Amino acid sequence: MKKLLLLLPIIGLGLFGCQDSTLDTNTPPAGIALSFDDRYVEEWTRLRPLLKKYNAKATFYVTQFDSLTPKEIEQLHQLVRDGHEIGAHGAAHIRVLDWLRGGGALEDFYRYEIEAELLSMRKAGFNPVTFAHVGGQQTWYTDRRLLKDYFTLLRDVSMTERRVSWLTFRQPVFAIDDIYYHFDGNPKVHSLLIDQYTNITDAQLKDGLIRAKNTHSVLMLLGHRPLFVASDEPYAFSVSRLENVLAEAQRMGLKSYTMAELIQLSGR
């Protein structure tokens, strides 16, 4: 059976093509916020010259921190010295809904997945204040506890394509409202996944940068493993594509933010 493609209606084309005349002059500059997930510390470290070239900041969400080598921990400290942020991504990379469906106790999730990682990271000299949901899984009540007791900001995932059975839902980057941060104090955000299996294009990403500039917002982007040479690895992103984004953002005068800075600059 052929897949049915549904293109979601485009709402807010005016946001894409015109300036926001109601802008508060105290609002921080429009920009981008990069984040990278899991524990590709060696590859992330190789991004340092590229990020420095474009004066770009990033948030690195680390999982399975206890398995890192002393060299990798020092590399994370070097990233902090460069101005980047180290965030939390779970002690064992557990998806909360899968944990609960499997009969796991919610308090054990906080104890073994959240508190255990925070303890390890703090012992190594890190103080993570933002968290990336594993697998994009979250609930309102777990978010409430995470924000109350552990973090200032929670990051989820958005994509241009979603597949449900034989249906494929697609929407343009400039029409995905939740990947643009408006310094409104919202502690629950979404970043756009740019890994290869999403089939995202340079033109789509440029459209996103244009909307960020025209609406004085921050486009949030997410990847996993950096690819410095061509590969068909799905959960990875092209470094050359990242450079295209950074070069275009610089040309547009967009500022680069860490995820923690988004909430800090909102005055929350």
N, C-alpha and C positions, 0 to 999 in steps of 0.2 A: 504494500500500500504506500502510495506517495505521501510524503509529509505535507501538511498544510501550513503555509507560511502566513502569519498574521502580522501586518505592520500596524503597530499601535498608533492611534491618532496623535498628531503633533499638536500639543497644546502650548501656547505661549511663544509663538514665533516672534512676537514683538520683543521678547526678552533676548532673542538671539540676534536681532538685527539693529537694536537701537540702544542708546544710552539711557541709564536710569536717572531721571530728572529729580527724583526725591532723595538722592544720596545724602546721608549725614556726613558732613565734612570731617567728623571725628572717626569715621569708619576706617580701619586699616586698609592699605592698598590691596587691590585685586591680585590674585596670585594662583599658585599651585601648591599642593601638599602631597608629597610622595610618601608611600609606605611600602615596605617589603616584609614578607612573612616567612616564618619557619626558622631554619638555622643554617642558611647558606653563608656562613660568616666569611669564609675564604673568598667566595665570589663577590660578596658585598664589599669586602675590603678592596678588591680590584676596581670597584666603581669610584674610589676616592678621587683619582685625578679628573675623571669626567665631572663629578659633582663640584669639585673645586673650580674647574674651568668655567662653569656657568653660575658659580656662587649659589649652588642649590643645596638645600637642606633635605633630610629625609628622616623618617621614623622607621626603625628596624624592630619588628615584632618577633621576639625570640621565643621559641618553644624548646622543651626538653633541655633546659639550661644546665641541669646537672651532668649532661653528657658532653658538654663542651670541654675542650682541652685548655690548658693554661694559655697557650698561644692564641686560641680563639677569643678567650676572655680579654686578653690584652688588645686584640684587634678591635673588640667592641669598645674598649676604653679609648682607643685611638679615634674611633668614629665620634665618640662623645667630645673629645678634644677638638675635633673638626667642626663641632657645632650641631651634630646630629642628635637624635633622641633614640634611646633604647626603651622599647615598650614590652609589655608582657603578652604572651600568646599561649599560656597554659603549660603546666609542668609536664603533662604527658600527651598534649594535643588531643584532648577529649572533647567530643561534640556533646554539648549539654543535653540535647534532646535524646540522642542515642543512649547516653548514660541513664537518663530517667526511664526511657522505654525498656531498658535492660534491667530495671529494678534497682538501680543504684540510688542511694539516699542523697537528697539534695545537700545536706550538711557535709556529707563526705566529698561531694563535688567541690564545695568551697575549700574544704580542708586539704584535699590531695591535689587538686588542679590549680587552685588560685593561691592559697596561703603557702603551700609548699614551694611554688615557684618564686613568690615574693621573698620568702626567707632566703632561698638560694641566691637570688639576684642581689639582695641587700648585703649578704655576707661578702659578695664579690665586689661591692662598692657601687651598685646601681640602685636607683630609686624610681622604678617605673610608676608613672601616674596615669598612663592610658593603656587600654587593653583592646586587642583585636579578637573578635569572636572566631572560634575555630569552626571552619566549614560554614560560616554564616549562620550558625544556629544560636538562637536566643529566645527568651521569653520576657514578657514585661516584668514578671516577678523576680527572675534572676537578674535582669538589668537593674531593677530597683536596689537590690542588695549589693551588686557590684559597685554601683555609684555611691551608695550610702557608706559602705565600709572600706572600699579599696581604691577606686579610681575616679578621675575627674572627667574622663571621656571614654566612650566605647565605640569601636569602629566595626561596622558590618561591611557587606560586599554587595555591589550592584554590577550587572552585566548588560550589554546591549542585546544579548540573545538569551532566551530561556526556553528550554525544551521540556515539554510535558507530554509524555507518551508520543503520539505521532504529530503533535503540534509544535511549531517553533514560533515563539513570540519575539519580535524584534522592535527596537525603538532607537531613534537617533540619539547620539551622545548629548546633543544640545537640548533634548527634550526630557532627560532624566533628572528631574528636579533635585533628588536627594543626594546627588554627588557634588553639589555646589554649596559651599558654606558661606553664610551671610553674617557671621559674627553676631548672631542673635542669642548666644548662650546655650544653644542646643547641645547637650552632652552625648547625644546618640547620632552618629553620622554613618554615611556609606561612602566607600571609595569604589571607583570604577576599575574592574579587573582588566588588565591589559595583557595577560598571558596569551600564548599563541592559540590555544584552543578556542578562544573567544572570537577569533576571526576579525578583530578590530583593525581598522585601517588608519593610516596617517591622516587622511582627509577627515575622518571622524574625530580624531583627537584634536586636530586643528580647529574644527567646529567648536569643540568643548572649550578650548582656550579663548576663542572669540566670545563665547557666551560669558565666560568668567570675566573677561575684560569689560564687556558691555554692561554687565549687571553688577560690577564691582564686587564680585564674589571670588571664592577660591575653589578651583577644580581639584578634587581629591582623586588620586590615581594609586593603584595597587598592583604589585607584581610579586612573584616568588623568586625563582632562580634566574639570575642574569645569564644570558647567552652571548658570549663574545664571538662565537663562530656559529654558523648556520646549523640548526638541528631541528628535528621534528618533535622534540620534547614538549608535551602539552602544557604542563604547569611551569612554564618558564617564559621569559620575555626577551625580545631582541634588544641588545644594548644600543645598536644603531638606531632603532626606533626611539628609545629613550632619549638619545642625543638629539634626534630631530625635534622631539617635544621640548627639550630644554632650550634648544637654539631658538625655536619659535616663541617660546615663553619669554626669553630674554629680549627678542626683537620687539615683542609687544609691551615690554616694560613690566611684566608680571613679577611679583615678589614670590619668594619661596618660603614656605612655612613648615615647621614640624607639626604633628598633630596636637601636641601639648600646647603649642603657641596659639592654636586656633581658639581653644577654650580660655586660655589666659588673657588673650587680647579682647575677648568678649566681656571681660570683667566679671566672670562668674565666680 
